[in-house]
Amino acid sequence: MNNSVLRTDRLNLYYGTFHALLDVDFHAFGKSITALIGPSGCGKSTLLRCFNRMNDLVDDVKLTGGIFVKEKPIEEVDIIELRKRVGMVFQRPNPFPFSIYENMVYGLKIHGISSRRRNEEIVERCLKAVGLWDDLKDKLSLSALGLSEEMKQRLCIARLLTVEPEIILLDEPCSALDPIATLRIEELMIELKQNYTILIVTHNMQQAARVSDYTGFMLLGELVEFGSTSEIFTSPRDERTEGYITGRFG
């Protein structure tokens, strides 16, 4: 497992006295989709947020163990560089209250890219990557808040792509979407994994089975089992995994 792009080594996380992650050893591999499944409150999103240090924003958080991005300890990676390399899309689409174009160039401005021509090229490339260019190329001056929920989520993914991340973290990206929009986002994920490493938290086991190459099952802060998605869903090694997948609990 030494070709992992993200890795944890006996990772523990505490919110005050609450032990939220317990000795988690986790791997995510390049240009693949890894799903984290498990019941609500099991630590899936907490683990996801560790990979771009979003938990730093929470008071009274304590971490022990290691987190590695391409084998480099995460604390040795500059925080701005980390969040450029490891981007995150949240449960509910969160476009900024600006025009579509201003949403798309926001990250470029932060990173000092100010060439109008280059920005326009990047905006076109990234909107094409998420299948929005044909719909929005004549509407870039309109407010992003007027888009459908699916388009907003695609826009948030496109906005992330402008700064050329290596890893995309998706925290329940389809929970606010209808089934048709969900399938379209899933198709987009499968296309994007040709160029990016994707890690998704999902409550939808069918979604994990459809899109992911690897799956981790979490329960009460523990990574109970990790392996190829086909193995996890057809021949889990741990009876707790089997119990969750067959619907006996969760």
C-alpha positions in Angstrom: 0.0 0.0 0.0 3.0 2.3 -0.4 1.5 3.9 -3.5 -1.1 5.8 -1.4 -1.7 9.5 -2.1 -3.3 10.0 1.3 -2.5 8.0 4.4 -3.1 8.0 8.1 -1.1 6.2 10.7 -2.9 5.4 14.0 -4.8 8.7 13.7 -6.8 9.7 16.8 -8.9 12.9 17.0 -10.6 14.3 20.1 -13.2 17.1 20.3 -12.5 18.1 23.8 -13.0 14.8 25.8 -14.9 13.1 23.0 -12.8 10.5 21.2 -14.0 10.9 17.6 -11.4 8.9 15.6 -9.8 5.8 17.1 -6.4 4.6 15.7 -7.4 5.0 12.1 -5.1 3.5 9.5 -6.4 4.7 6.1 -5.1 4.8 2.5 -6.4 6.5 -0.7 -4.8 5.6 -4.0 -4.1 7.9 -7.0 -6.7 8.3 -9.8 -9.3 6.3 -8.0 -12.5 6.9 -6.0 -12.6 5.8 -2.4 -15.9 5.9 -0.5 -16.3 6.2 3.3 -19.6 4.6 4.5 -21.1 4.1 7.9 -24.0 5.3 10.0 -24.4 9.0 11.0 -21.9 10.2 13.6 -19.4 7.4 12.9 -16.5 9.8 12.0 -16.6 9.7 8.2 -16.8 13.5 7.7 -14.4 14.1 10.6 -11.8 11.9 8.8 -12.4 13.6 5.5 -11.9 17.1 7.0 -8.5 15.9 8.4 -7.1 15.8 4.9 -7.2 19.5 4.3 -7.1 20.5 7.9 -10.6 21.8 8.1 -10.7 20.5 11.7 -8.2 23.2 12.6 -11.1 25.6 12.5 -12.9 23.8 15.4 -12.1 24.8 19.0 -10.5 22.2 21.3 -9.5 19.7 18.7 -6.5 17.4 19.5 -4.8 15.1 17.0 -2.4 12.2 17.6 -0.8 9.9 15.0 0.1 10.8 11.5 -1.5 12.2 8.3 0.5 12.0 5.1 0.0 13.6 1.7 2.2 11.7 -0.8 4.2 10.5 2.2 4.8 14.1 3.5 3.5 14.8 7.0 0.5 17.1 6.6 1.8 19.6 9.2 4.9 20.2 6.9 2.7 21.3 4.0 1.8 25.0 3.9 -1.9 25.4 4.7 -2.6 27.4 1.5 -0.7 25.0 -0.6 -2.5 22.1 1.1 -5.9 23.4 0.4 -4.9 24.0 -3.2 -3.7 20.5 -3.6 -6.6 18.9 -1.6 -9.8 20.6 -2.4 -13.2 20.1 -0.8 -16.8 20.2 -2.0 -19.5 20.2 0.7 -22.8 18.6 1.3 -24.8 21.6 0.1 -23.7 23.5 -2.9 -22.1 26.8 -1.7 -21.5 29.1 -4.6 -20.5 32.6 -3.6 -23.1 35.4 -4.1 -21.2 36.6 -7.2 -21.5 36.1 -10.9 -20.7 32.6 -12.3 -17.5 34.0 -13.8 -16.4 35.6 -10.5 -17.0 32.3 -8.7 -14.8 30.6 -11.2 -11.9 33.0 -10.9 -12.1 33.5 -7.1 -9.4 30.9 -6.3 -7.2 32.1 -9.2 -7.2 35.6 -7.7 -6.2 34.2 -4.3 -3.3 32.4 -5.9 -2.2 35.5 -7.8 -3.3 34.6 -11.3 -4.7 37.8 -12.8 -4.3 37.4 -16.6 -7.8 37.9 -18.0 -6.9 35.8 -21.1 -5.5 33.0 -19.0 -8.5 33.1 -16.6 -10.9 32.9 -19.4 -9.1 29.8 -20.8 -9.1 28.2 -17.3 -12.8 29.0 -16.8 -13.7 27.4 -20.1 -11.6 24.3 -19.5 -13.0 23.7 -16.0 -16.7 24.3 -17.0 -16.2 21.9 -19.8 -14.8 19.4 -17.4 -18.0 19.4 -15.4 -20.3 19.6 -18.4 -21.5 23.2 -17.8 -19.8 25.1 -20.6 -22.5 24.8 -23.2 -25.2 25.8 -20.7 -23.3 28.7 -19.1 -20.9 30.2 -21.7 -23.4 33.0 -22.5 -24.5 33.4 -18.9 -21.2 34.0 -17.0 -22.2 37.4 -15.8 -25.4 36.1 -14.1 -25.6 35.3 -10.4 -24.5 31.8 -9.5 -27.2 31.7 -6.9 -29.8 31.4 -9.7 -28.6 28.0 -10.9 -30.3 24.7 -10.1 -28.9 22.7 -7.2 -27.2 20.3 -9.6 -25.6 23.1 -11.5 -24.5 24.8 -8.3 -22.8 21.6 -7.2 -21.1 21.2 -10.6 -20.0 24.8 -10.4 -18.5 24.2 -7.0 -16.5 21.3 -8.4 -15.5 23.3 -11.4 -14.4 26.2 -9.1 -12.2 23.7 -7.3 -10.6 22.5 -10.5 -9.4 26.0 -11.5 -6.5 25.8 -9.0 -5.5 22.3 -10.3 -5.9 20.1 -7.1 -4.5 16.6 -7.0 -7.2 15.3 -4.6 -10.9 16.1 -4.4 -12.8 15.6 -1.1 -16.6 15.2 -1.5 -18.7 15.3 1.6 -22.1 13.9 0.8 -22.1 15.8 -2.5 -25.5 14.4 -3.7 -27.5 14.6 -0.5 -29.3 17.7 -1.7 -29.9 16.4 -5.2 -32.7 14.5 -6.8 -32.0 10.9 -8.2 -31.4 12.1 -11.8 -29.0 14.9 -10.7 -27.3 12.4 -8.4 -26.6 10.0 -11.3 -25.2 12.8 -13.3 -22.8 13.8 -10.5 -21.8 10.2 -10.2 -21.0 10.0 -13.9 -19.0 13.2 -13.5 -17.0 11.6 -10.6 -16.1 8.6 -12.8 -14.9 10.9 -15.5 -12.9 13.1 -13.1 -11.0 10.1 -11.6 -9.0 9.8 -14.8 -7.1 12.9 -13.6 -7.8 13.2 -9.9 -7.9 11.2 -6.7 -11.4 11.4 -5.2 -12.5 10.6 -1.7 -16.3 10.6 -1.0 -18.3 10.4 2.1 -21.7 9.0 1.5 -24.7 7.6 3.4 -25.9 6.0 0.1 -24.4 2.5 0.0 -25.7 2.0 -3.6 -23.8 5.1 -4.6 -20.6 3.7 -3.0 -21.1 0.4 -4.9 -21.7 2.2 -8.2 -18.8 4.7 -8.2 -16.0 3.7 -5.9 -13.0 1.5 -6.4 -12.2 1.2 -2.7 -14.5 1.5 0.4 -13.9 2.0 4.0 -16.6 1.2 6.6 -16.5 3.3 9.8 -18.3 2.7 13.0 -18.1 4.7 16.3 -14.9 6.4 15.1 -13.1 3.2 14.1 -12.2 2.2 10.5 -13.6 -1.3 10.8 -12.7 -2.5 7.4 -11.1 -1.2 4.2 -10.6 -2.8 0.8 -11.8 -3.0 -2.8 -15.4 -2.1 -3.1 -16.3 -5.4 -4.6 -14.8 -7.3 -1.7 -16.4 -5.0 1.0 -19.9 -5.5 -0.6 -19.7 -9.2 -1.5 -17.4 -10.8 1.1 -16.7 -8.5 4.0 -14.3 -9.9 6.6 -15.8 -8.2 9.7 -19.3 -9.2 10.9 -20.0 -5.5 11.7 -19.4 -4.6 8.1 -21.7 -7.4 6.9 -24.4 -6.3 9.4 -24.3 -2.7 8.1 -24.3 -3.7 4.4 -27.2 -6.1 4.9 -29.2 -3.6 6.8 -29.2 -5.2 10.2 -28.2 -1.9 11.7 -27.4 1.7 10.7 
